[in-house]
Amino acid sequence: MCGILGTIPNTNPNHFNQALDTLTHRGPDDFGVYHDKYISLGHRRLSIIDLSNNAKQPMAYKSHSGGGEYHIVFNGEIYNFLELRQELVAKGYIFYTDSDTEVILASFDAWGEQCLNRFNGMWALAIWDCKKRRLFLSRDRFGKKPLFYAFIKDKNNQDLFVFASEMKAIYPYLSEVSPASDFTTMTKMQNIFDYEGSEKTLIKGIKRFPHSHFAYYEPYTNSHNSCNTQKTLKIERYYSILDNLITPLPDYTKAVERFRELFLDSVRLRMRSDVSIGTALSGGLDSSSTMCAMAYLDRQKDIKSKTRESKDWHHAFVACFKDTPLDESQYAAKVVDFLGIKATFLEINPLKFWDKLEHYFYMFEDLYITSPIPMIAIYQALKQNNVSVTLDGHGADELFSGYGHLIEALWDAKFKPTKALDILHTLNQTRAQPSPNKALYKEGARFLLKTFIKKTTGYKLKLPKTRTHRNFDKLDYFSSHLYEIFYQTILPTLLRNYDRYSMINSVEIRMPFMDHRLVEFVFSLPFDYKIRGGYTKRLIRDSVDCFMPKEITWRKSKIGFNSPFTQWLERDKAHNGLKEWGLDLVHSKDFYECPLIENPAKIAHNMEKICNNQNSNYNVGEEIWCEINPYLWQKSLQNAVKFV
């Protein structure tokens, strides 16, 4: 896991190093640069696979056929690099390192851009072809690793193409770091999940490179070797879930067995590491399944350790929210007791982190509906205990509709009444548990009644706008809505968030539920393999039941990993709360004068109600956080690095 930076044409080495240093948190272990007269490439290294200097980047590579020479900067992991290496050795390739980076280069030499479909992993990468003077860019299938780019004018009014893992590495090259023209629309609470699946960013002049795509950039096309910087990239899609749907298994029991097989293999591949592995354990089904799967695999003597799986995987870290409804530590304790391992239980005190809030906004770069403090705190604790890799349960909710409100997509007029009642029962059971958010659960009851009435009259939801692919009709009604959530809105946003939470602390997150083989399998299954018998995620539950504690496998309540911001605002500083901070902020002159804040007086009134415990539910905490976010974000831009 790392941070990458590049410019075409090359740029002042001192300036380039200053820009690269903004990514030090992504790669604190080492750095490297490559300059020729055409390009500058930079890399900050977080050492995980092959810790030797042989695996440093930018890495140079001579073509197996002698026809090319490449330089790469790469952020991510290719989990099946050992299998690919064996395949390439059989073709005559020779390797000089134990890294996955060298395998990427050999794969690109052997198969060109088709190599991307062979990778099982996460990546944002750039390969410079020295002979063709051509740049190749790519990002992984689902957007786990970030990549940004910009076409700008430098201080000498020369055209410049810049790409980087984070926007802050591009900031120094901009004449001005300012909000995008549609910033206000993009950052409203109802739109917060919409822009991550597009090229839009919050900064004027910077674009997001799309996941599941690659691009070639070839500006040196004349005989004089001068750079004719184009203003666009020719970006091509190399992957879609819809191109990889399989014939679903007609028997549920066989589907359970196949899912278990895929999930365990996904976990096994992601245990490949030359450093310690941990888990951010919530006590929910997804993170608990991941940790219990590692324990199960560790007990299987026949599959140990010729393939680089780490034996040091026992590090569980649990966020605790004492005296709030969001605390799930009791469930996490059941998991570690079941496995016979120890865990670190971390009490989240916002006051320990709040003086760094502006810094965190600068590092995070984007806005979200909840405070990042608990997530940043848990990965900070992991790093402080010498854990640089985690296997976490992210992605399962979006893959299986773990969120109650997503189940509305199931109300298809084609469904039989018995199925509709089963779905209604499942949703009711999920929503009926004690919750931190009473308002949401009252809304849930109204939702159930309204939705059932709509279905009895033949009402249908509108289908996603993405219904253009030739295979879209192969998805059932449920999966067609999950596709948009998984590929374009909620999941891309959460993947971005967790990349930032972890990489702020120099920790790499791996996500077994995001293995593309598993994703393709699940999207090919009918909805009633996923929701049945009063349970969401039924396929997961039946698959992991043999190596999980029963009270976790069959637990119906769902809380989620969020910030108890409402409770924090209700408490004063003497009780580890944020009441004084919240009131001071919304009544400050800077807040009232911030051009990104709409109706500051109304926001101040809402803040007073929360701090005085007059309107205390989870929703209002999310709402007030979203309303003050733009002010905190704008202040954070004062930290933007400028060339000196």
C-alpha distance (Angstrom), angle and dihedral (degrees) to the residues before:
residue distance angle dihedral
M1 . . .
C2 3.74 . .
G3 3.77 150.5 .
I4 3.80 123.2 -98.0
L5 3.81 135.0 -162.8
G6 3.78 134.6 177.8
T7 3.80 141.0 170.4
I8 3.81 133.7 -165.6
P9 2.95 115.7 -127.5
N10 3.79 103.1 26.9
T11 3.78 118.1 -94.4
N12 3.79 138.7 -149.5
P13 3.84 105.7 -61.1
N14 3.80 93.8 -137.4
H15 3.79 92.0 50.4
F16 3.79 90.6 44.6
N17 3.81 91.7 53.5
Q18 3.81 90.7 50.1
A19 3.79 90.0 53.8
L20 3.81 91.7 45.4
D21 3.80 90.9 51.8
T22 3.81 89.6 64.4
L23 3.83 85.4 72.1
T24 3.81 96.0 52.6
H25 3.81 91.5 113.7
R26 3.82 89.0 61.0
G27 3.79 91.2 53.1
P28 3.81 116.6 16.2
D29 3.81 96.7 157.8
D30 3.81 101.2 71.4
F31 3.79 144.8 -26.0
G32 3.78 138.5 -147.2
V33 3.80 138.7 -175.0
Y34 3.79 136.4 -163.0
H35 3.80 124.0 -162.5
D36 3.76 130.7 179.2
K37 3.78 128.1 155.9
Y38 3.81 91.4 -86.4
I39 3.80 106.1 42.7
S40 3.80 147.1 11.5
L41 3.81 119.2 -145.1
G42 3.80 127.3 -174.7
H43 3.78 136.4 -176.7
R44 3.81 136.3 -171.3
R45 3.80 110.9 -159.8
L46 3.78 132.6 -141.0
S47 3.80 101.7 -175.2
I48 3.81 113.3 -135.9
I49 3.83 109.0 130.9
D50 3.83 117.2 41.3
L51 3.79 101.4 -0.4
S52 3.81 93.2 -159.6
N53 3.79 126.5 105.8
N54 3.81 87.8 -109.0
A55 3.80 88.6 78.7
K56 3.80 95.7 53.3
Q57 3.78 119.9 129.9
P58 2.94 148.2 -97.7
M59 3.80 80.6 55.4
A60 3.80 121.1 -161.0
Y61 3.80 122.3 -145.1
K62 3.79 135.1 -174.1
S63 3.79 116.0 -145.1
H64 3.79 115.8 -104.1
S65 3.81 88.7 -128.2
G66 3.78 93.5 44.9
G67 3.78 90.9 -116.2
G68 3.79 101.0 109.6
E69 3.77 147.8 29.3
Y70 3.79 122.9 -152.5
H71 3.80 140.7 -172.6
I72 3.80 120.8 -161.6
V73 3.79 138.9 -165.1
F74 3.79 112.2 -171.7
N75 3.80 136.7 179.3
G76 3.79 117.7 -166.1
E77 3.79 140.7 29.4
I78 3.80 134.4 -77.6
Y79 3.79 101.5 -150.6
N80 3.80 97.0 -168.7
F81 3.81 93.7 50.6
L82 3.81 92.6 121.4
E83 3.81 92.5 57.2
L84 3.81 91.3 45.7
R85 3.77 90.1 48.3
Q86 3.80 91.3 54.8
E87 3.79 90.0 50.6
L88 3.80 91.5 50.1
V89 3.81 93.3 46.4
A90 3.80 87.5 55.7
K91 3.82 87.0 56.0
G92 3.80 90.5 54.0
Y93 3.80 101.5 -95.7
I94 3.80 118.3 147.2
F95 3.82 122.7 -149.4
Y96 3.79 128.3 -153.3
T97 3.81 100.4 -176.9
D98 3.80 137.6 44.4
S99 3.80 92.0 -128.9
D100 3.78 132.9 116.6
T101 3.82 88.5 -135.7
E102 3.79 92.4 70.5
V103 3.82 89.1 48.3
I104 3.83 89.5 55.8
L105 3.80 90.9 52.9
A106 3.80 93.5 48.0
S107 3.81 90.2 46.1
F108 3.80 91.3 51.7
D109 3.78 90.0 48.9
A110 3.81 91.6 49.5
W111 3.80 101.9 40.3
G112 3.82 108.0 12.7
E113 3.81 114.9 -146.0
Q114 3.82 88.9 -17.6
C115 3.80 86.4 78.3
L116 3.81 88.7 78.3
N117 3.80 91.6 71.7
R118 3.81 89.4 55.9
F119 3.81 94.6 54.9
N120 3.79 120.8 99.0
G121 3.76 103.0 -165.9
M122 3.77 148.4 55.2
W123 3.77 125.8 -72.0
A124 3.75 153.3 154.4
L125 3.78 109.2 -167.6
A126 3.77 144.8 166.4
I127 3.81 124.4 -159.4
W128 3.79 120.0 -169.5
D129 3.81 115.3 -153.6
C130 3.80 103.1 -151.4
K131 3.80 96.2 -164.9
K132 3.80 97.4 45.5
R133 3.82 91.7 36.0
R134 3.77 88.0 -135.0
L135 3.79 132.4 137.9
F136 3.80 123.3 -142.0
L137 3.81 118.7 -159.8
S138 3.80 128.5 -175.1
R139 3.78 142.0 166.8
D140 3.82 128.6 -160.8
R141 3.79 125.6 -92.7
F142 3.80 99.1 -95.2
G143 3.80 104.2 24.4
K144 3.78 101.5 -103.7
K145 3.82 91.2 145.6
P146 3.82 121.0 50.0
L147 3.80 129.2 -129.4
F148 3.81 129.0 177.5
Y149 3.80 133.6 -179.3
A150 3.80 141.9 -176.1
F151 3.79 140.0 -170.2
I152 3.80 107.0 -144.7
K153 3.78 145.3 155.0
D154 3.80 115.1 -109.4
K155 3.80 124.1 -141.5
N156 3.80 89.6 -84.6
N157 3.81 90.1 54.2
Q158 3.81 90.8 -109.6
D159 3.80 121.5 143.2
L160 3.79 113.8 -106.2
F161 3.81 134.2 -176.4
V162 3.81 114.6 -154.2
F163 3.82 130.2 -178.4
A164 3.80 130.2 179.3
S165 3.80 146.1 159.8
E166 3.79 90.9 -110.7
M167 3.78 133.5 23.9
K168 3.81 93.0 -122.2
A169 3.82 89.4 72.1
I170 3.82 88.5 58.0
Y171 3.82 94.5 46.6
P172 3.84 95.1 82.9
Y173 3.81 90.7 58.9
L174 3.82 93.4 53.0
S175 3.79 120.1 91.7
E176 3.81 87.2 -140.1
V177 3.80 133.8 9.7
S178 3.80 104.6 -142.0
P179 3.82 138.6 152.1
A180 3.79 120.2 -88.1
S181 3.80 115.3 -98.0
D182 3.82 91.9 -110.1
F183 3.82 94.7 41.4
T184 3.82 94.0 124.1
T185 3.80 93.9 52.4
M186 3.81 93.7 44.3
T187 3.80 94.5 51.3
K188 3.79 100.2 48.0
M189 3.78 110.7 118.6
Q190 3.80 93.7 -112.2
N191 3.83 91.5 52.4
I192 3.80 100.4 40.6
F193 3.83 93.7 105.0
D194 3.80 96.4 45.9
Y195 3.79 107.9 73.5
E196 3.81 102.1 51.8
G197 3.81 90.3 73.1
S198 3.81 90.4 56.3
E199 3.80 136.5 61.1
K200 3.81 90.2 -101.5
T201 3.80 122.4 114.3
L202 3.79 133.2 178.2
I203 3.82 91.8 -110.0
K204 3.79 122.7 79.3
G205 3.81 112.0 -116.0
I206 3.83 98.2 15.9
K207 3.81 123.1 104.5
R208 3.78 133.0 -165.5
F209 3.80 117.2 -122.4
P210 3.83 106.6 -129.5
H211 3.78 121.8 -114.4
S212 3.84 118.2 -116.3
H213 3.82 90.3 31.4
F214 3.79 140.2 100.3
A215 3.78 133.2 -162.7
Y216 3.79 139.6 -165.9
Y217 3.78 118.8 -144.2
E218 3.80 115.3 -164.7
P219 3.83 111.6 170.7
Y220 3.82 97.5 154.5
T221 3.79 99.5 77.4
N222 3.80 102.4 136.0
S223 3.78 131.9 78.3
H224 3.83 93.0 -114.7
N225 3.81 92.9 66.3
S226 3.79 91.3 -127.1
C227 3.79 118.8 147.8
N228 3.79 113.7 -111.7
T229 3.78 95.4 -171.9
Q230 3.78 109.7 -150.1
K231 3.78 117.5 -145.9
T232 3.80 95.6 -136.4
L233 3.77 140.4 44.9
K234 3.77 121.7 -131.8
I235 3.78 97.4 -128.7
E236 3.82 121.5 -170.4
R237 3.79 131.4 -171.1
Y238 3.80 115.2 -123.8
Y239 3.81 99.4 175.5
S240 3.78 142.1 37.7
I241 3.77 128.8 166.7
L242 3.79 86.8 -135.4
D243 3.81 91.2 62.2
N244 3.79 90.8 54.5
L245 3.79 105.8 47.0
I246 3.78 113.9 136.1
T247 3.79 133.9 -151.3
P248 3.81 103.7 -85.2
L249 3.77 119.5 -121.7
P250 3.82 108.7 -108.0
D251 3.79 93.4 -148.5
Y252 3.83 118.5 72.1
T253 3.81 93.7 -152.1
K254 3.80 91.3 55.5
A255 3.81 89.7 47.8
V256 3.81 89.2 54.5
E257 3.80 90.7 51.6
R258 3.80 92.6 47.5
F259 3.79 92.8 48.0
R260 3.81 90.8 50.3
E261 3.80 89.9 50.3
L262 3.82 92.9 49.9
F263 3.80 94.1 43.7
L264 3.79 94.5 50.0
D265 3.79 91.6 47.3
S266 3.79 89.9 49.0
V267 3.80 90.4 52.4
R268 3.81 91.3 45.9
L269 3.80 92.6 53.6
R270 3.80 91.2 47.6
M271 3.80 91.3 52.2
R272 3.79 88.4 68.5
S273 3.76 103.4 114.8
D274 3.78 141.1 128.9
V275 3.83 90.1 -146.1
S276 3.82 135.5 55.0
I277 3.81 121.6 -69.5
G278 3.79 128.7 -145.7
T279 3.80 141.0 172.0
A280 3.79 133.1 -130.9
L281 3.80 92.4 -135.7
S282 3.80 119.3 -161.7
G283 3.79 100.3 169.9
G284 3.79 90.5 -115.7
L285 3.78 123.8 124.0
D286 3.81 97.9 -97.6
S287 3.81 103.1 50.5
S288 3.82 91.0 36.5
S289 3.81 91.1 52.7
T290 3.79 89.7 52.2
M291 3.80 95.1 50.7
C292 3.80 93.7 43.2
A293 3.81 89.9 49.7
M294 3.81 90.1 55.4
A295 3.79 89.6 51.5
Y296 3.80 91.2 47.8
L297 3.81 92.3 50.6
D298 3.78 91.6 46.6
R299 3.80 88.8 59.5
Q300 3.81 93.7 52.6
K301 3.79 103.2 94.8
D302 3.79 94.6 -172.4
I303 3.82 95.3 63.0
K304 3.79 99.6 41.0
S305 3.37 130.7 127.4
K306 3.77 119.6 -29.8
T307 3.77 89.1 98.8
R308 3.81 101.6 58.9
E309 3.82 100.3 -99.8
S310 3.79 110.1 161.6
K311 3.79 115.7 -114.9
D312 3.81 91.0 -160.4
W313 3.83 99.3 77.3
H314 3.83 102.0 123.1
H315 3.81 99.7 102.7
A316 3.82 110.1 118.4
F317 3.81 119.1 176.6
V318 3.79 121.0 -170.0
A319 3.81 127.6 -166.4
C320 3.81 112.3 -139.7
F321 3.80 125.0 -159.7
K322 3.79 103.0 -168.2
D323 3.80 115.8 -150.8
T324 3.80 93.8 4.1
P325 3.83 129.6 105.2
L326 3.82 90.4 -119.5
D327 3.80 94.9 71.0
E328 3.83 112.2 116.4
S329 3.80 98.2 161.7
Q330 3.82 92.2 116.7
Y331 3.81 89.4 64.6
A332 3.80 93.4 46.2
A333 3.81 88.3 52.1
K334 3.81 89.8 56.9
V335 3.82 90.0 54.7
V336 3.80 96.8 51.0
D337 3.81 91.1 43.3
F338 3.80 89.2 52.6
L339 3.82 90.6 50.9
G340 3.79 94.5 42.7
I341 3.80 94.5 -125.7
K342 3.79 134.6 120.8
A343 3.77 126.3 -110.2
T344 3.78 135.7 -161.3
F345 3.80 110.9 -126.1
L346 3.79 109.3 -156.5
E347 3.80 119.0 -160.8
I348 3.80 107.6 -145.6
N349 3.80 108.7 -134.9
P350 3.81 108.1 176.6
L351 3.81 93.1 -157.0
K352 3.80 90.3 67.1
F353 3.80 90.1 62.6
W354 3.79 106.5 24.3
D355 3.81 96.5 90.8
K356 3.82 86.7 63.1
L357 3.80 94.5 50.0
E358 3.80 94.5 108.9
H359 3.81 89.8 50.0
Y360 3.80 90.7 50.4
F361 3.80 90.9 52.5
Y362 3.80 89.3 52.8
M363 3.78 91.1 49.6
F364 3.82 93.7 43.7
E365 3.86 94.5 48.1
D366 3.81 94.6 -169.4
L367 3.79 138.3 66.9
Y368 3.80 130.0 -114.3
I369 3.80 139.8 177.1
T370 3.81 97.2 -104.4
S371 3.79 137.2 42.3
P372 3.83 113.9 -89.6
I373 3.81 93.8 -144.8
P374 3.86 100.2 100.5
M375 3.79 93.0 46.6
I376 3.80 93.4 46.0
A377 3.81 89.9 46.8
I378 3.80 94.8 53.7
Y379 3.82 94.0 50.4
Q380 3.79 90.4 44.3
A381 3.80 88.9 56.1
L382 3.80 90.6 49.3
K383 3.80 91.5 52.9
Q384 3.80 92.7 46.0
N385 3.80 86.7 57.4
N386 3.82 91.7 52.6
V387 3.80 96.0 -102.8
S388 3.82 112.0 138.0
V389 3.83 99.8 168.2
T390 3.80 131.4 51.7
L391 3.79 132.3 -174.3
D392 3.80 106.2 -148.2
G393 3.80 136.8 175.9
H394 3.81 99.9 -117.6
G395 3.81 117.9 142.0
A396 3.80 99.7 33.6
D397 3.81 94.6 98.2
E398 3.79 91.7 54.3
L399 3.80 92.5 43.3
F400 3.81 95.5 49.6
S401 3.82 103.2 24.6
G402 3.76 95.3 -106.9
Y403 3.79 89.8 168.9
G404 3.80 114.2 86.1
H405 3.79 95.6 -139.1
L406 3.81 91.5 58.0
I407 3.78 91.8 64.2
E408 3.80 88.7 75.5
A409 3.79 85.1 82.3
L410 3.80 88.1 70.3
W411 3.78 93.6 69.2
D412 3.74 96.4 101.4
A413 3.79 117.1 159.5
K414 3.80 87.4 -133.3
F415 3.82 91.9 65.5
K416 3.77 118.5 104.5
P417 3.81 115.9 -118.1
T418 3.80 91.0 -112.7
K419 3.79 90.4 58.2
A420 3.79 92.0 45.6
L421 3.80 90.8 52.9
D422 3.81 91.3 49.0
I423 3.79 90.3 52.6
L424 3.79 90.9 46.7
H425 3.80 89.8 51.2
T426 3.80 91.8 49.1
L427 3.78 93.4 50.5
N428 3.79 92.1 45.0
Q429 3.82 91.7 51.2
T430 3.80 91.5 49.1
R431 3.79 94.4 47.5
A432 3.81 95.9 40.5
Q433 3.81 95.1 71.6
P434 3.83 121.5 102.4
S435 3.78 106.4 -80.1
P436 3.79 140.0 -169.6
N437 3.76 87.5 -132.9
K438 3.80 113.6 62.0
A439 3.77 91.0 170.9
L440 3.78 91.6 57.2
Y441 3.76 91.4 51.1
K442 3.80 93.5 49.0
E443 3.78 86.2 49.7
G444 3.79 87.6 49.2
A445 3.79 92.6 57.5
R446 3.79 91.6 50.2
F447 3.79 89.4 45.7
L448 3.81 92.3 54.3
L449 3.77 93.0 51.3
K450 3.81 94.9 45.1
T451 3.77 92.9 46.0
F452 3.79 94.8 48.6
I453 3.81 90.4 50.5
K454 3.79 91.3 49.0
K455 3.79 91.3 52.1
T456 3.76 94.1 49.5
T457 3.81 87.1 57.7
G458 3.81 93.9 48.6
Y459 3.81 97.6 -101.9
K460 3.81 117.0 167.0
L461 3.77 131.8 -164.8
K462 3.76 118.5 -121.7
L463 3.77 112.5 -100.7
P464 3.82 120.6 -119.9
K465 3.78 119.1 -86.4
T466 3.81 89.4 -118.3
R467 3.80 92.9 78.8
T468 3.81 94.9 119.1
H469 3.80 102.1 94.3
R470 3.80 116.6 102.8
N471 3.83 91.0 -125.1
F472 3.78 97.4 47.3
D473 3.81 92.1 100.7
K474 3.81 89.1 60.0
L475 3.80 87.9 72.2
D476 3.78 117.1 85.8
Y477 3.78 118.6 -124.9
F478 3.81 92.4 -92.7
S479 3.80 95.2 49.3
S480 3.80 93.0 47.2
H481 3.79 89.3 64.3
L482 3.79 93.9 40.6
Y483 3.80 88.2 53.4
E484 3.79 91.8 63.9
I485 3.80 91.9 44.5
F486 3.80 92.2 47.1
Y487 3.78 98.8 42.2
Q488 3.80 106.9 28.7
T489 3.81 116.9 17.8
I490 3.80 129.6 13.8
L491 3.80 101.7 21.0
P492 3.85 97.8 46.5
T493 3.81 87.8 50.9
L494 3.81 93.5 50.2
L495 3.80 92.2 45.7
R496 3.80 88.8 53.4
N497 3.79 91.0 48.7
Y498 3.78 95.6 50.8
D499 3.78 92.3 46.0
R500 3.82 87.7 57.3
Y501 3.82 96.9 41.4
S502 3.78 91.2 53.0
M503 3.79 101.8 35.1
I504 3.81 92.3 50.9
N505 3.81 81.0 68.3
S506 3.83 97.4 37.9
V507 3.81 93.6 -109.1
E508 3.81 125.5 136.1
I509 3.81 119.4 -141.3
R510 3.80 119.9 -151.4
M511 3.80 119.8 -166.5
P512 3.82 118.5 -156.2
F513 3.82 92.9 -172.6
M514 3.82 88.1 60.3
D515 3.81 95.8 62.8
H516 3.81 103.5 129.2
R517 3.82 92.3 -133.5
L518 3.78 90.7 56.7
V519 3.82 92.7 44.4
E520 3.81 92.3 51.9
F521 3.79 90.9 48.1
V522 3.81 94.5 50.4
F523 3.81 94.6 45.8
S524 3.80 88.6 54.1
L525 3.82 93.5 57.0
P526 3.81 126.6 91.6
F527 3.79 117.8 -105.3
D528 3.80 94.7 -109.9
Y529 3.82 90.5 64.8
K530 3.80 86.2 63.7
I531 3.80 103.0 38.8
R532 3.80 120.0 33.1
G533 3.76 143.0 125.9
G534 3.79 93.9 23.1
Y535 3.82 94.4 -54.5
T536 3.78 134.5 109.8
K537 3.82 117.0 -145.7
R538 3.80 88.9 23.4
L539 3.80 92.9 162.1
I540 3.81 91.4 56.6
R541 3.79 92.4 46.8
D542 3.79 94.3 51.6
S543 3.80 91.5 44.1
V544 3.81 97.5 52.4
D545 3.80 98.9 33.5
C546 3.80 92.0 98.9
F547 3.83 93.5 63.5
M548 3.83 102.8 27.3
P549 3.83 134.3 82.2
K550 3.81 106.6 -98.9
E551 3.80 95.2 -131.7
I552 3.81 89.2 60.6
T553 3.81 97.6 39.7
W554 3.79 93.2 53.3
R555 3.78 99.4 33.7
K556 3.81 109.7 128.1
S557 3.79 102.5 -169.6
K558 3.79 118.4 93.4
I559 3.79 124.6 -165.2
G560 3.80 106.3 162.6
F561 3.80 132.1 -148.7
N562 3.80 105.7 -76.7
S563 3.79 141.5 130.0
P564 3.84 120.8 -90.4
F565 3.79 88.9 -138.1
T566 3.80 93.9 155.0
Q567 3.81 91.8 56.0
W568 3.80 91.2 45.7
L569 3.81 91.1 54.3
E570 3.80 91.9 48.4
R571 3.81 91.4 57.7
D572 3.78 125.7 73.2
K573 3.78 124.7 -131.8
A574 3.79 92.5 -94.6
H575 3.80 87.9 63.5
N576 3.83 95.7 44.3
G577 3.78 91.5 -95.5
L578 3.79 138.0 134.9
K579 3.81 102.6 -133.8
E580 3.81 95.0 117.3
W581 3.79 92.3 44.2
G582 3.81 93.0 51.0
L583 3.80 95.1 48.4
D584 3.80 94.0 44.7
L585 3.79 91.5 50.1
V586 3.81 98.5 51.6
H587 3.82 92.8 44.5
S588 3.81 95.0 48.3
K589 3.79 122.0 112.5
D590 3.82 91.2 -127.0
F591 3.79 91.3 56.3
Y592 3.81 93.4 50.5
E593 3.81 91.3 48.1
C594 3.81 97.1 45.7
P595 3.84 107.6 118.7
L596 3.81 91.4 -147.5
I597 3.80 94.2 59.3
E598 3.78 118.3 90.8
N599 3.82 117.9 -155.8
P600 3.83 99.6 -8.0
A601 3.82 92.0 -176.7
K602 3.81 91.5 60.1
I603 3.81 90.8 47.3
A604 3.81 90.1 50.7
H605 3.81 90.1 51.2
N606 3.81 91.3 50.7
M607 3.80 91.0 48.1
E608 3.81 91.0 52.6
K609 3.81 91.1 52.3
I610 3.81 91.9 51.9
C611 3.81 94.5 44.8
N612 3.81 89.7 49.6
N613 3.81 90.5 49.8
Q614 3.79 93.1 -117.1
N615 3.80 97.3 127.5
S616 3.77 108.2 22.4
N617 3.76 116.2 167.8
Y618 3.77 132.5 116.0
N619 3.80 94.5 -105.4
V620 3.80 95.6 60.7
G621 3.79 89.5 51.2
E622 3.79 90.3 55.6
E623 3.79 91.1 45.9
I624 3.79 96.0 50.9
W625 3.80 90.8 45.1
C626 3.80 90.4 54.7
E627 3.80 90.9 47.5
I628 3.82 95.3 53.8
N629 3.82 94.9 38.0
P630 3.84 97.0 88.5
Y631 3.81 91.2 56.5
L632 3.81 92.9 51.1
W633 3.80 90.5 44.4
Q634 3.81 93.3 51.9
K635 3.81 91.4 48.8
S636 3.79 89.4 52.0
L637 3.81 91.1 59.6
Q638 3.79 87.5 71.0
N639 3.81 84.7 76.3
A640 3.81 92.1 60.4
V641 3.80 111.6 128.2
K642 3.80 117.7 -117.2
F643 3.78 126.5 -168.1
V644 3.80 114.0 -100.1
